[in-house]
Every structure is written in structure tokens, then in C-alpha cells.
Amino acid sequence: MKNYIILFVSTLLLASCLPEEENKDFTLENETDIQQYIVNNNLSPTKTDSGLYYIIEEEGTGDLPSENSDVTVKIKGSFLDGSVFTQVSQQQDYIIDTFNLQETIIGLKEGVSILKEGSKATLIIPSNLGYGNSTFRNIPAGSVLIMEVELITSDIKKQNDEDILKFITDNNLEANKTESGLYYAITKASDKEIKPNTNSNVTVAYKGMLLDGTVFDDQSGGLGVSFSLSNVIPGWTEGIPLFKEGEEGVLLIPSHLGYGNSGIGNIIKGGEVLIFDINLIKVN
């Protein structure tokens, strides 16, 4: 899925684990090159104590991310000479991805952390806050990175919860929330007292949708599908045992209980809320 996009963001943290190609200290060279870049481009960046430079082009009005936030960020990455390393196609030279701030390079983590949701900024990241002495794919060791970023979502969990509550209101559901952040609504009760546990094998008819109504899986017809609740996404493992055999309802699953920051396939992107119409046909 998402090919280079996943490989780029999800492996940023791993760069520090790659073998060093040389023992050269790039600190002075990077600083000289950055200062020349600033002069050549008539920039007035702010420098942090770590050595990161940043320019906020547009101040957002949303919240700041927390240290452990899952965020969604638009990123265009280039080198000091202007060549782009986030080129996805001839038409697209940026990526949009969702990731945890603890799972990226130091410079991007620090830079995104100071932005409010909706902000646009340019980060100038010296190699010691990027890939250091390691070569990663088409990024040479010691490279200064220029990242044009837009913080689209500063806290995926919070955004998921707000989106779910809006869906509940818009669809007149009477839903309950569990401690994990899962929401569920029983729309057709059953007089049976049989409930599955988290390891049960069950038969369920269901339809899976995104918040905008896009259907990504429809098994609502026929005799349903049988499977073990120990082999499904966490939202199902927790949610299906909330239903009695014969009951129908809706599971509203935030991304951290679904497919997380990576998503799956071409429809479910990282950070997506999943909506499932559920008919628990049988506890096997």
C-alpha cells in the first residue's frame, strides 16, 4: 500500500540504526551550507537550541500536538540544491501521511511539535537532526533537509473522537463509549443471553464504511462470515462481545483500534475512522 509514502515516514526513525558510511562530522559543513542557503533565498528563520531552523509561513488556529501525538502532515522534502526527494509522480512532489511523533527523525518531530494545526512552515534540518552519517535511499549521508510541511491534523485520536460524535449526531444514534475510545450502538435488541468473548468464533453479517459513506467491505447479505475474534482488528475484538447473539447495531472504531497510522489497501488511509453495521448471527 502507499508504496514510498509508508517507506518514507515509517522508516525515518530506523535511519539511526543503519550502518554509518563514514565518521565525518558534518556539523560545521552543514551550518555553513545552511547560512548560505538562508542568504541566497533571503530567509529570516528562527533557530532552536538543537540547531533546527524554521519559518512559519502560515499560522494555524488549531491545537498544538502533544509529544506522543499521532499527526497527519503534508511534506515536501528537498535538498539545498532544490532537488526533491519526496517525488511521488511527475504531478506530485509531496506526501501526506499519518505517523506518531515518536517515530520520525528528530528534526521533523521538533518542527511539527511547535506548529498549531493548520500551520504551514519550512524546516531546515541539519543532518544530525535527520539521517546523520547514514545514507538512506536517495538521501546521502550528511544531507541538510528542507521540509515544507503543513500540519493537517495535530491529534488523530482527538479528531477521530470529534468525527465519530458528529456521525452519531448526524445519524441519530444512541451510542455508548468504552474506555478504549470505541463507540457502539445497539439498533435491534435480542432476547437471547448468549454473548461472545474475545476469543469466540462468531458468524457476523456486516458492512464496513468510512465516515463519508464509502463502502470498503460488504458482507451484509447471505449467511454472514465466520471467524475468530482473536484474529481481527482490536475494535472488533472488543466490540463484537458487546452484542448478544441476534442483535444488530453499529461499531464506530477510531483508527487506533482499526488500521492505525498505516491504513490498508487503497481506500482505508492512515488515521481513518471505521463504521461497521453489525448483525451478530451466531456465537459458534
Secondary structure, DSSP 8 states (H G I E B T S, - for coil): --THHHHHHHTTGGGGGS--S-----HHHHHHHHHHHHHHTT---EE-TTS-EEEEEE---S----TT-EEEEEEEEE-TTS-BS---SSS---EEEEEEGGGS-HHHHHHHHT--TT-EEEEEE-GGGTTTT--BTTB-TT--EEEEEEEEES-HHHHHHHHHHHHHHHTT---EE-TTS-EEEEEE--S------TT-EEEEEEEEE-TT--EEEEE-STT-EEEEGGGS-HHHHHHGGGS-TT-EEEEEE-GGGTTTTT-BTTTB-TT--EEEEEEEEEE-
